[in-house]
Amino acid sequence: MKLWDSRFKKKLNKEVEEFTSSLSVDKKLADYDILGSVAHIKMLAKCKIIKEKEARKIIKNLKEIKKEIEEEKFIFKNDEDIHTAIERCLTEKIGVLGEKLHTARSRNDQIALDERLYLKEKIKKISSQITEFQTTILRVARRYQNVVMPGYTHLQHSQPILFSHWLLAYLEMLERDKQRFNDGYLRVDVSPLGAASGAGTSLPIDRKFTAKVLGFTKVAENSIDAVSDRDFLLEVGSASAILMMHLSRLSEEIILWNSTEFGFLEIDESFATGSSLMPNKKNPDIPELIRGKTARVYGELLGLFSLMKNLPLSYNRDMQEDKEGFFEIMEIVSSCLSISTKFLPKIRLDKERMKKMAERGETTATDLVEYLVIKGIPFRKAHRIVGKILKHLRDSGRGLKELTLPELRRFSDKFEKDALKRIKVEASVKDKTSFGGTSPKQVAKRIKDWEKRLK
């Protein structure tokens, strides 16, 4: 017996029954479904649509069903979805009284409610995981606070920076990610319960009561929108995709820097794998898998957008397909944050290698340009002068640190002895004192600021 088949003459085709079932996916929502049902029953009793005694009995048995599901003792039968399974079991336990559970409610507002309750919990967890990963990043930044390395633009050496400054850039990204999740929470935190199938109900329900019981701050104001809206999934899915992009960028740099060609860091053996053929290999599988899982999140998000793009109002069965992909997004994000938090502290830097590479590629050339600017030479002219110096050095097969003062003065009489100090990488980093720059003083201040914020 289906919840809806009283007007049908023919029995549902077996293959259609299997094709339309969502139970294997929406089992994840069982706790939230029961939570919503308990609140709904309390409201029906408050509004005198059912008796208090009936409500207590229904709630008692719903809680028993919840326990059975948690202990994996619940027996699923030929159920269409988790809503049907719970109502069927309830009716088996308490008879016809169980058939009052669905009063003034549709599976349309029921599933929208379940998804929102699920997502509110997931956002809180992911936000907490982001903070935990930020705290981990901060510890690693402090450990290697004054390590000098080459900065990059176009993957070419640009200017010397501190490794800690590079790490703090990811801290900023993660903070924006957390803000996006927390901002999205505001639009998830809206109760659709009571919208029924999309038109509302003629029964004297109290939607604000159920919203309060369930911890929602707002109630959906349009019953059609309440059951057809999946913007909240798209918004949080988009925030997830951006977060995964940041984790993927971090992973890519770790992969590069772990390579023999860069040699900046080494991944701990407990977070690496080997080759089934080559005994010399130690592979960076964790960051590689994060890159790969990022692609899966993008794919699932695009699937959600494609699912919703041409649906007429209000609810359509297409929307049954929103859950599996979105559950996967949430699980991937959570697992990647978890493993990253454990993985990052285990890397070991080759400080000497990083400093040595920071000295290559004439990375302090801009410091000479700014030296001349301080001496009163227009920036563009100073840029040309230093460009000529670099050409001279390349022609003679030398680097900036091999320059002499007489050579510098051949290009400009503004150069004094102190100019030679400006081309050392330590001095270059130390001089970047502008707010948000890479100087040790600025980075130390940012680390202290972040420690206060993350507490």
N, C-alpha and C positions, 0 to 999 in steps of 0.2 A: 504494500500500500504506500503510495506517494502522498506527500502533503498537498498535492495539487490535482490529483487525477480523477476526482469525483465526476467531472464533466466529460471524461473520455470514455469511449466505448471499447477502444482497443488497448491491449496491454503494450507497454513500451518495448520496442525492439531491444533485444539484449545488447547488441553492438552499440546502439544509440545510448543505452544506459551506461555502458562503460566509457563511451566517448565523452559524455557530458559530465561525468563525475569529477569532482575536484577534491575529493576527500583526501587523497594521497598528499596533496599540497597543503590544504588549509587545516590539516590536523595541528599545525603549528599555532593556530589561533584558538585552540580549545580553551585555554585559561581565560583569554580575553573575552571569548564568547560567553562563557559562564559568568564572568564578572559583569558583563553588560546585561545578561539575563536577570541576575540577582537585583541589579539596580532597577531594571524595568518592572520586575514583580513588586518591589517595594513601592514604586510609583503607582502601579495599578491599585495596590491596597490603600495607599494614601488618598487616591482619588475615588475610592469606594467603587471601583470597577470590579474588583474581586474582594473577598473577605480577608481580614487579617489572618484568620486561622488558616485559610487556604494558602496565603502568601508564605506563612511560616513553614508549612509542609513542603511547598514547592522549593523554597530556598534551602531547606535542610537536605532535600534529595539532590538538588543541584550541587551542593557542596560535597555530597557523597560521590557523585559522578566525577567531579573534579579530582577527588582523591584517587578514584579508580584509574583515571587517565594518567595521573602523575605516577602511580605505582604500576602502570602498564597492565592493569587487570581489566580494563574496559574492553568489552568485546564489540568490535565494529562489525556491522552486518552489511546488508545491501543498501548502504546509505549514500545519498547523493553528495553530501557535504558535511562539514562538522556541525552546522546548525541542525540539520536533519538528524544526525546521529545522536546528538544530545537530547533533542526533543523526543525522539523515538524511545530512547532509554528511560527518560523521565516518565513517559506515559506507561511504559512497561512496569515501572516501579510503583506508580501511584494511580494508575488508571486514567479515567476521563479527566480528572483534575489537571493532568499534565497537558491536556489540549488547550488549557487557558494560557499557557506560556506565551503563545504567539499573538495574543490579543493586542490590537493597536500597533502592530509591528509587522514589517516585511523583511524578507532576507536582504532586500535592497539597502535599507538603513542599517540592518544588522551587520552586514559585511563591511560597510563603510565605517561603522563604529569599531569593529574588531581591528581593522587596519590602523585606525588612528590610535587606539589604545596600544597596539603593538609598537607603532612607530614612536610614540611618546617615550616608551621605555627604551627603545633602541637609541634614540637621540641622546638621552641622558647617559647611556653607557658609552657611546662613541665620544661624546664630549669629554667624559671622564678619561677615556683612553688617550685622547689627544693631549690632555693636560699631563698625563703620565709620561707620554712620549716626549713632550716638551721639557719636562723635568729631567728626563734622561739625557736629552740633547744638551741641556744646560750643564749637567755634570761633566759630560765629555768635553764641552767647550772650556770649562774651568780647568780640567786636567791638562789640556793642551793649549792653554790660553795664549802663550806668547810664541807659538810655533809659526814661523814665516813660510809662506808658500807662494807660488805664482798665481795671480789672478788671471782669469781668461775672458776674452771676448772672441767670438767666432772660433772658439777652441784654440786660439792662439794666445801666447803669453801677452798679458796687457801690463799690469802693474803689480808689485808685491802686495800681498795682503796677509792678514793673520788667519790661520786655519779656524780659530774660534769665531772670527768675523763671518767666515763662510758658513759655519754651522748656524750662527744666529740668524742668517737669512732664512733658513728653513723654519726657525722658530717663528718668524714673522708670518710666513706662509701658513703654518699650522694655526696660528692665532686667527687669521682670516677664515680658515676652514671652520674653526670652532664657532666663530661669530655667525657664519652662514648656517650651521646646524642649529644654533640657538635661536637665530632669527626665524628659521623655518619652523621651529617648534611652535611659535606663536600662531601659525596658520594651521598646524596639525591639531592644536589644542582647541578644537571646535567640535561640539557634539552634534552628530547628525540624527541621533536617536529620536524617534517620534515623527520623522518625515515619512515613515511608512514606505509605500512603493514609489512615492514621489509627489503625491497630492496632499499628504497629511492625513488626518483621520477625524471623523465626526465624534469620536469618543472624547470625554473630558479629561484628557491627559495633561500632565505637567512636565514639559520638556526641560524647564529650568531645574526642576528637582533632580531628574536623572543626571543632568550635566553636573550638578553640584556633588551628587553622590559619587560620580565617577572621576571627579577631580578636573573637569573641564572648566575653563574660564569663560568660554563663550558658547552660544548655541547657534547653529546654522540658521540663518534667517529666511532662507528660501528652500522649500521642501524639494523642489526639482533639482536645484544645485546641490543640495545636501547628499542626494543619492548618486548623482552623476559626476561629482567632483573627484578627480584624482590628481589635481594640481599638487597636492601635498606630497604625493609620491614622486612626481616629476621634480619638484623643487629639492627635496631631500636627496633624490637620486642624482640631481645635478651637482649638489654640494659634495656628494660622495665621489663623483667623477673628478671634480676639481681636486679634492683631497688625494685621490689616487694618482692624479697627474703629478702632484708634488712628491708623493712617495716614490713614484717612478723616476722622476728627475734625480732625486737623491740616490736611488738605487743605481741609476746609470753612471753617476759620478763615482760611486764606490766601485762599481765594476771596472771602470776605466782606471782608477787610481790603484786598484789592486793588481792591475796587469804589470807584466815585466817592463813594458815600455815606460809606464809612469813610475811605478815602484814607490808610491807615496805611502801606502798602507798595506797591511796584511790582515786578511780575515781569519778569525780564530777557527781552528780545526773542528771544533764542536758545532760550527755553523757553516761547514763546507762539505762537499762530497767529492768523491774521486771518479776516475774513469774506469770503466770495465775493461778497457784495452790498454790505456797508457798509465803506467804506475807512477809517473811523475806529476800527474795532474792533481790540482786542488781547485775545484770549481766554485764560483760564487753563486750557487743555486738560489739562495734566499733572495738577493736583490733581482736576479733574473726572473724568478717566479713572480715577484711583485710587479715587475714590468709586464709580464704576461697576464696576470690577473687584472691589471689596469685595463687591458684590452677587453676583457670579459665584462667589466663594469660598463665600459663605453657601449658595448654591444647590447647589454640588457637595457641600458637607459634609452638607447635609440629604439629598441623594441617597444618600450613603454610609450614613447612619443608617437611611434607609428600606430600603436594600438588605439590611442585616444584621438588621433588627428581628424577623423571624419565621423565620429559617433554622434548621431542625433540625440537630443535630450529625451528621456532622462537616462535610466539604466538600460544597458544592453549586455547580453550574455558574453560579448567579447571581453568585457571587463573581468570576467573570471580568470583570464589569462594574465592579469596584472601581478599576481602574487608570487609565482615561482621565480620570475626574473628579479623582482624587488627583494625577495628573501635572500636571493643569491648576492645581490649588491651589498646588503647589510652584513651578511656573513663574511664576504670577502674583505670589506673595509675593516671590520672588527679583527679578523685574523691577521691582516697585514699590519695593523697598528700594534697588535700584541707581539708579533714576531720581531718587528722593527725595534720595539722597546727593549727586547732581550738581545738582539743582534748587535746594535750599534755600540754599546759599551765594550764589546769584546774586540773591536778593531784595534790594531797597534800601528802607530805612525812611525815612519822612518824620517825623523826630524832633519837629519843631516841631508838626506836626499832631497827633501822638500825645499830646504834653504838653498841648496846647490842649484836646483832647477829654477828657483826664483831669481837667481842671478843671471840666468841665461835669457837671451832674447832681448837684451837692452831694455829691461823692464823699468829702469829708472830714468829713461830719457825724458819723460814728462816732468820729472823733478827739475831737470836742467831748464826746461822751458819755463816753469814757474819761478825758478831762480832769476831768470832774465826779466820776467814780468815784474818781480819785486824791485828790480833795478831800474824799472821805468821803461823798458822796451815793450812796445805793443805785442799782444799775444801772438797775432798771426806772424809778425816778423820774427819773434822768438822761436816760433814753431819751425820756420824756414831755416833759421840758423842751426838749430839742433838737428834738423833733417840733414843738413850738409855735413855736420860732425859725424852722424851715423854712416853716411855714404863714405866718408874718409876712412872710418874704422873698418868698414866692410872691405874696402879696396886694399887695406893693409892687413886684413885677416885678424883683427883684434876686437876686443870687447870694450864696453864703457869703463870698466874698472881699471883698464890699462892706460887710460888717458892721463896725460900730464898737464900741468897748468899752462906751460908755454903753448902746447897744442890748442888748448881751449881758447887762449887769448888771440890765437891766429884768426879765430872766427868772430870773437867779440871781446873788446877791451873791458867789458863789464864783468867778465869772469874774474873772481878773486880766489884765493886759496881755499876758502870755505866751500866753494862749488864742488870740490872733489869729495867732500864729505856727503854731499847730497846724493851722490850716485851709489852709495852703499844701501843695500836693501833694508837694513835695520833702520837707517835714518829715513829712508823713504816711507816706511810704514809709520814710524814715529811722528812724521810731519803731517800725516793725514788727520788733522785735528778737527776738521769740520764736523758738525753734528751728524751722527750716524756713520762717520768714517771709520777707517780700519786701524787707527792709532791705538796702541795699548791702553791709553788713558780713556778713550771713547769706548772701547770694547769692555774694559773693566766696569765702566759706569753702566753700560747696557746689561751686563751680566748681573750686577747688583739690582738693577731695576726689574729684571725678569724674575730674579729670586723672590722679590717682594710680591710681584704680581701673581706668581704661580703658587704662593702659599695660600 
